[in-house]
Amino acid sequence: MIGVIGEALIDFIGKGKEGSSVTFASYIGGCGLNAATAAARLHAPVGFFGKISADMFGVRMLEHLVDNKVLFDPALCASPLPSMIGFASLDDKGKASYAFYSKNTAATTLDRDMLLTSLSDHSDLKVLHIGSVSLVVEPGCDAILAAVDMLKPAPIIFLDPNVRPTVIEDFAAYRERLQLAIQLSDLIKLSDDDLLLLYPDLGVEEAAKRLSKESGSHIILTRGKEGSTWYSPQKFTVDSPIIDLPVVDTVGAGDTFSGALLSYLDRGGFFGPDGQEPHLENLSKETIASAMRFANAAASINCSRKGCDPPTLDEVEALLASL
């Protein structure tokens, strides 16, 4: 099973301006929830481990999880705190800029022991996705890393920092926390924007190579229209171009890429046989190239639609067959 720890929220995406007024449409979102949805729609077994509010937005999130066949723990639901909210503004190329309202929301109040109890109910957990806003806002950010560090047997950890500068109040403290997350992780996916924020004095490729060397982990760098590159700890790289479909917006593109990549590897048995401790020993160049092409196809389809709306397996396979 693929586990996802992270935030579920409502994205309000700007639709246009009339005088001084801006209209917004609301969508289910959040890095964690988006990635879980993407993997589930691609026929992977998925569990979402995030706190969800009892408010009207939380009810929509639960319905979304049920509709997409994503498992969740009722003990983490019906929080009296409000849902996290994100507002997205799109430029003329569909790229989104965000403002988040996250403090004192349900998504940020995960408890270490509650999380460990919830995770321990799933003996088939092979890989665990962590990242984004849930690793920024206290107290939940510290609880997540503490739980991941204590989890036995240890699953493969997939980290997507998905850095959101508007949420980070103390960048030095965030870097320190992120370094701990990196030490715990086996697969780390970052965008070029993430790397430039984390390593402002280095070029993107130099920063990716340094991170790969220092962490000993697999590094997956996404660069928008320039495609993606996988840096293996075995010192080889694999490049994958984008699949160029018309772009409506980029909301959830990275999350869809992550969910699709994990789904491909999980369904292919590349996290190890059932009943054995998960590992990444069989990731050849050919496997990585196929996984990245699959993930790029899923992300491209998502970008051709409004908001985060990951594709089904049939849609991805149809697109790949047409190329």
C-alpha positions as CSV (number, residue, x, y, z in Angstrom):
1,M,0.0,0.0,0.0
2,I,1.0,3.6,-0.6
3,G,0.6,5.8,2.4
4,V,0.3,9.6,2.2
5,I,0.8,11.9,5.2
6,G,0.0,15.5,4.4
7,E,-2.5,18.3,4.1
8,A,-6.0,18.2,2.7
9,L,-7.4,21.6,1.8
10,I,-9.7,23.7,-0.4
11,D,-8.1,25.6,-3.3
12,F,-9.8,28.7,-4.4
13,I,-8.6,29.4,-7.9
14,G,-9.1,32.9,-9.4
15,K,-11.4,32.9,-12.4
16,G,-11.3,36.5,-13.4
17,K,-11.5,40.1,-12.3
18,E,-14.5,42.5,-12.6
19,G,-13.5,45.9,-11.4
20,S,-12.2,45.5,-7.9
21,S,-13.8,42.1,-7.4
22,V,-12.1,38.7,-8.2
23,T,-14.2,35.6,-8.5
24,F,-12.9,32.2,-7.3
25,A,-14.0,28.6,-7.9
26,S,-13.2,26.1,-5.1
27,Y,-11.5,22.7,-5.6
28,I,-10.4,19.9,-3.4
29,G,-6.6,20.1,-3.0
30,G,-3.5,19.9,-0.9
31,C,-0.2,18.2,-1.8
32,G,-1.0,15.1,0.2
33,L,-4.6,14.7,-0.9
34,N,-3.8,15.4,-4.5
35,A,-1.0,12.8,-4.6
36,A,-3.2,10.2,-2.9
37,T,-6.0,10.9,-5.4
38,A,-3.6,10.5,-8.4
39,A,-2.2,7.2,-7.2
40,A,-5.7,5.8,-6.4
41,R,-7.1,6.7,-9.8
42,L,-4.2,4.8,-11.3
43,H,-5.3,1.6,-9.5
44,A,-2.8,1.7,-6.6
45,P,-4.0,0.9,-3.0
46,V,-3.7,4.1,-1.1
47,G,-4.2,5.3,2.4
48,F,-4.4,9.0,3.4
49,F,-3.2,9.9,6.9
50,G,-4.1,13.5,7.4
51,K,-6.5,15.4,9.8
52,I,-9.7,16.5,8.3
53,S,-12.2,19.1,9.7
54,A,-15.8,18.5,10.5
55,D,-16.7,21.7,8.7
56,M,-18.4,21.9,5.3
57,F,-15.1,21.7,3.5
58,G,-14.0,18.7,5.5
59,V,-17.3,16.9,4.5
60,R,-16.4,17.5,0.8
61,M,-12.9,16.1,1.4
62,L,-14.3,12.9,2.9
63,E,-16.7,12.5,0.0
64,H,-13.8,13.0,-2.3
65,L,-11.7,10.3,-0.6
66,V,-14.6,7.8,-0.7
67,D,-15.4,8.6,-4.4
68,N,-11.7,7.9,-5.3
69,K,-11.4,4.8,-3.2
70,V,-8.7,6.2,-0.9
71,L,-8.6,4.7,2.6
72,F,-8.7,7.0,5.6
73,D,-8.8,6.7,9.4
74,P,-12.0,7.9,10.9
75,A,-10.1,8.8,14.1
76,L,-8.3,11.5,12.1
77,C,-11.5,13.0,10.8
78,A,-14.2,15.3,12.2
79,S,-11.7,17.7,13.9
80,P,-13.4,20.8,15.5
81,L,-10.8,23.0,13.9
82,P,-11.4,24.6,10.5
83,S,-10.1,23.3,7.2
84,M,-7.0,24.7,5.6
85,I,-7.6,27.1,2.7
86,G,-5.4,28.0,-0.2
87,F,-5.9,30.8,-2.8
88,A,-4.3,30.5,-6.2
89,S,-3.7,33.2,-8.7
90,L,-2.8,32.1,-12.3
91,D,-0.5,33.9,-14.7
92,D,-1.0,34.0,-18.5
93,K,0.7,30.6,-18.8
94,G,-1.5,28.9,-16.2
95,K,1.2,28.8,-13.5
96,A,-0.2,29.3,-10.0
97,S,1.0,31.5,-7.1
98,Y,-0.5,30.6,-3.7
99,A,-1.6,32.2,-0.4
100,F,-2.4,29.8,2.4
101,Y,-4.5,30.1,5.6
102,S,-3.0,27.3,7.6
103,K,-2.4,28.2,11.3
104,N,-4.7,26.5,13.8
105,T,-6.4,24.4,11.1
106,A,-7.2,20.7,11.3
107,A,-4.5,19.7,8.8
108,T,-1.7,21.1,11.0
109,T,-2.5,19.4,14.3
110,L,-1.4,15.8,13.7
111,D,-0.3,14.1,16.9
112,R,2.7,11.7,16.8
113,D,1.2,8.9,18.8
114,M,-2.2,9.1,17.0
115,L,-0.3,9.0,13.6
116,L,1.8,6.0,14.7
117,T,-1.3,4.2,15.8
118,S,-3.1,4.9,12.5
119,L,-0.1,3.8,10.4
120,S,0.5,0.6,12.5
121,D,-2.9,-0.7,11.3
122,H,-1.5,-1.2,7.8
123,S,1.1,-4.0,7.7
124,D,1.2,-3.8,3.9
125,L,2.5,-0.2,3.9
126,K,5.5,-0.2,1.5
127,V,6.0,3.5,0.8
128,L,5.1,6.7,2.6
129,H,4.7,10.1,0.9
130,I,5.4,13.2,3.1
131,G,5.9,16.8,2.3
132,S,4.7,20.4,1.6
133,V,2.7,22.6,3.9
134,S,2.4,19.8,6.5
135,L,6.1,19.9,7.1
136,V,6.1,23.7,7.7
137,V,3.3,24.5,10.2
138,E,3.7,23.6,13.9
139,P,2.9,21.4,15.8
140,G,2.0,18.9,13.1
141,C,5.3,19.2,11.2
142,D,7.3,17.9,14.1
143,A,4.8,15.2,14.9
144,I,5.1,13.8,11.3
145,L,8.9,13.6,11.3
146,A,8.9,12.0,14.8
147,A,6.4,9.4,13.7
148,V,8.2,8.6,10.5
149,D,11.5,8.3,12.4
150,M,9.9,5.8,14.9
151,L,7.9,3.7,12.3
152,K,8.9,0.1,12.3
153,P,9.3,-1.7,10.0
154,A,10.3,1.3,8.0
155,P,8.6,1.8,4.7
156,I,10.3,3.6,1.8
157,I,10.0,7.4,2.4
158,F,9.1,9.6,-0.5
159,L,9.7,13.3,0.2
160,D,8.2,16.2,-1.8
161,P,9.1,19.4,-0.1
162,N,6.9,21.4,-2.5
163,V,8.2,24.6,-0.9
164,R,5.6,27.3,-0.2
165,P,7.5,30.5,0.8
166,T,4.3,32.3,1.8
167,V,3.8,29.8,4.6
168,I,7.4,29.7,6.0
169,E,7.9,32.2,8.8
170,D,11.4,31.1,9.8
171,F,13.4,29.8,6.8
172,A,16.4,28.8,8.9
173,A,14.2,26.6,11.1
174,Y,12.5,25.2,8.0
175,R,15.8,24.3,6.4
176,E,16.8,22.4,9.6
177,R,13.5,20.5,9.7
178,L,13.8,19.7,6.0
179,Q,17.4,18.4,6.5
180,L,15.9,15.9,9.0
181,A,13.2,14.9,6.4
182,I,15.9,14.4,3.8
183,Q,17.9,12.1,6.1
184,L,14.8,10.0,6.6
185,S,14.0,9.8,2.9
186,D,14.8,7.3,0.1
187,L,13.2,9.1,-2.8
188,I,13.2,12.9,-3.0
189,K,11.2,14.8,-5.6
190,L,11.8,18.5,-6.0
191,S,11.0,21.2,-8.6
192,D,13.6,23.6,-10.0
193,D,11.8,26.3,-8.0
194,D,12.2,24.2,-4.8
195,L,16.0,23.8,-5.4
196,L,16.5,27.5,-6.1
197,L,14.9,28.3,-2.8
198,L,16.8,25.7,-0.8
199,Y,20.2,26.3,-2.6
200,P,20.1,29.9,-3.8
201,D,23.8,30.1,-4.4
202,L,23.9,27.1,-6.8
203,G,22.5,26.3,-10.2
204,V,19.7,23.8,-10.4
205,E,21.7,20.9,-11.8
206,E,24.6,21.5,-9.4
207,A,22.2,21.6,-6.5
208,A,20.5,18.4,-7.5
209,K,23.8,16.6,-7.8
210,R,25.0,17.9,-4.5
211,L,21.7,16.8,-2.8
212,S,22.1,13.3,-4.4
213,K,25.6,13.0,-3.2
214,E,25.0,14.3,0.3
215,S,21.8,12.4,1.0
216,G,22.6,9.1,-0.8
217,S,18.9,9.1,-2.0
218,H,17.3,9.0,-5.4
219,I,16.6,12.6,-6.5
220,I,13.9,13.4,-9.0
221,L,14.1,16.9,-10.4
222,T,11.1,18.4,-12.3
223,R,11.6,21.4,-14.5
224,G,8.3,22.2,-16.0
225,K,8.4,22.3,-19.8
226,E,12.0,21.2,-19.7
227,G,11.0,17.8,-18.4
228,S,12.5,15.9,-15.5
229,T,15.7,14.2,-14.4
230,W,16.3,11.3,-12.0
231,Y,19.7,11.3,-10.2
232,S,20.4,7.8,-8.9
233,P,22.8,7.1,-5.9
234,Q,24.4,4.7,-8.3
235,K,25.7,7.8,-10.1
236,F,23.6,7.6,-13.3
237,T,20.9,10.0,-14.5
238,V,17.8,9.5,-16.6
239,D,16.2,12.4,-18.4
240,S,12.5,12.4,-19.4
241,P,10.9,15.0,-21.6
242,I,7.4,16.4,-21.0
243,I,4.4,15.3,-23.0
244,D,3.3,18.6,-24.5
245,L,-0.5,19.0,-24.1
246,P,-2.4,22.3,-24.0
247,V,-2.1,23.8,-20.5
248,V,-5.2,25.1,-18.7
249,D,-3.3,25.5,-15.4
250,T,-0.5,23.8,-13.4
251,V,-2.4,23.3,-10.2
252,G,-1.5,19.8,-8.8
253,A,0.9,19.0,-11.6
254,G,3.7,18.0,-9.2
255,D,1.4,16.1,-6.9
256,T,0.0,14.1,-9.9
257,F,3.5,13.4,-11.0
258,S,4.4,12.0,-7.5
259,G,1.2,9.9,-7.2
260,A,1.6,8.5,-10.7
261,L,5.3,7.7,-10.2
262,L,4.6,5.8,-6.9
263,S,1.6,4.1,-8.5
264,Y,3.7,2.8,-11.4
265,L,6.5,1.5,-9.1
266,D,4.1,0.0,-6.6
267,R,1.9,-1.8,-9.2
268,G,5.1,-3.1,-10.9
269,G,6.4,-4.6,-7.7
270,F,9.5,-2.4,-7.7
271,F,9.2,-1.7,-4.0
272,G,9.9,-5.4,-3.3
273,P,7.7,-8.5,-3.0
274,D,4.7,-8.6,-0.7
275,G,5.5,-9.8,2.8
276,Q,9.1,-8.6,2.6
277,E,10.7,-5.4,3.8
278,P,10.4,-2.8,1.0
279,H,13.5,-1.8,-1.0
280,L,14.6,0.0,-4.1
281,E,17.2,-2.5,-5.4
282,N,15.7,-3.2,-8.8
283,L,15.5,0.3,-10.2
284,S,17.3,0.0,-13.5
285,K,17.6,2.9,-16.1
286,E,14.9,1.2,-18.1
287,T,12.5,1.0,-15.1
288,I,13.1,4.6,-14.2
289,A,12.6,5.9,-17.7
290,S,9.3,4.1,-18.0
291,A,8.1,5.3,-14.6
292,M,9.0,8.9,-15.4
293,R,7.3,8.8,-18.8
294,F,4.2,7.4,-17.1
295,A,4.3,10.2,-14.5
296,N,4.9,12.9,-17.1
297,A,1.9,11.6,-19.0
298,A,-0.3,11.8,-15.9
299,A,0.9,15.3,-15.0
300,S,0.4,16.5,-18.6
301,I,-3.2,15.3,-18.6
302,N,-3.8,17.0,-15.2
303,C,-2.5,20.3,-16.6
304,S,-4.9,20.1,-19.5
305,R,-7.8,20.5,-17.0
306,K,-8.9,23.0,-14.4
307,G,-7.5,22.5,-10.9
308,C,-6.0,19.3,-9.7
309,D,-7.9,16.6,-11.6
310,P,-5.6,13.6,-12.0
311,P,-6.3,11.1,-14.8
312,T,-7.5,7.6,-14.7
313,L,-5.3,4.6,-15.7
314,D,-7.2,4.3,-19.0
315,E,-6.5,7.9,-19.8
316,V,-2.8,7.7,-19.2
317,E,-2.5,4.4,-21.2
318,A,-4.4,5.9,-24.1
319,L,-2.2,8.9,-24.2
320,L,1.0,6.9,-24.1
321,A,-0.4,4.5,-26.8
322,S,-1.1,7.5,-29.1
323,L,2.5,8.9,-29.0
